[in-house]
């Protein structure tokens, strides 16, 4: 269960525990934290002994999931009459959605994901972020990015046309700037744009253009002027090209990434969240997706992996992003996504762990805050059974022995001193 988070963070210490710090294997070290921040990471004079309290355990930084959607149904979806991703938001009050979003964030935290970025956020996520930061409720660090999409674009086509109470859209450069300013006023910290159509949206195709260059350029310019990072949903070759050319800070999906684009993206260090599992699950016919979406996903997945493998070899910065909403990828699905990253990119365990911790933290602008176990950074850490930096088999929710976020033990039990 999640521990109570109110009040001052507890001080803590782990002695003689195998440690992977976000970049490399440190061997057994002593880690201490006070007031929510790491104060000590030093070589231990207590080697891990067989049968000791730390035997078989490894501590790593908390995971950073750069792409989630929290305001979805948090209950069991395998029961008769379970809601689907399209109708549930239309028949559920905002108050109830807030409670589900809280439950989804806490599920992620119990799995060791101590930082989330919601890429279709509004005032719900910005409020949750403040509540979690203040320790009023236990929850992960949460970044809220507001969507700037066009009428009849990918985001707009999640909501059936007759519904009048729908997420805001922006048409024309001035309207795009205005929506960015609205999200900034509401306390959001990032922006999401769309340069192509999508898979789950109904009535479009992944290759369709979303927004003009002028609209995207205005959105990026306004967001950057307000200190907000811009993530671009882009599946198609054209969508990826426009996102890169118009100066976005990261790319989501990038399914049709070409070799030339991979070279450019790698040279510029632009991170990509490939969201591998969700399209595979939709293509396989997971309940909740329409036949239209299944066909679109199947077409995209069929030609994706060879291009991604070549892009990884060329040095593209793929980072952890699950696109978890609870319907297809669960909010504790980061470990499964990481296993797919290892397989598709032919990466070893440490390379994938970097993509899910230190590099993911850098990608969302939090590299100085989290993602590494070094003094001064937040005490965000996961204790796992096994050696996750050596063995992909250790990447499982059931292997999580304890999670600490901002210096607070939120689930599990830490080894005794």
TAGI-V931365 format. One record per helix or strand of 2 or more residues. SS is the DSSP state (H for helix, E for strand). FROM is the first residue (numbers start at 1). TO is the last residue. If there is no record, write none. Layout:
BEGIN
ss = (SS/SS)
from = (FROM/FROM)
to = (TO/TO)
END
This chain:
BEGIN
ss = (E/E/E/E/E/H/H/E/H/E/H/H/E/H/E/H/E/H/E/H/H/H/E/H/H/H/E/H/H/E/E)
from = (12/25/37/57/63/88/94/113/123/141/156/173/190/213/229/237/250/259/271/276/291/305/317/334/349/358/381/392/397/400/408)
to = (20/34/43/61/68/90/110/121/133/148/158/185/194/225/234/245/253/268/273/283/302/313/319/345/356/363/385/394/399/405/412)
END
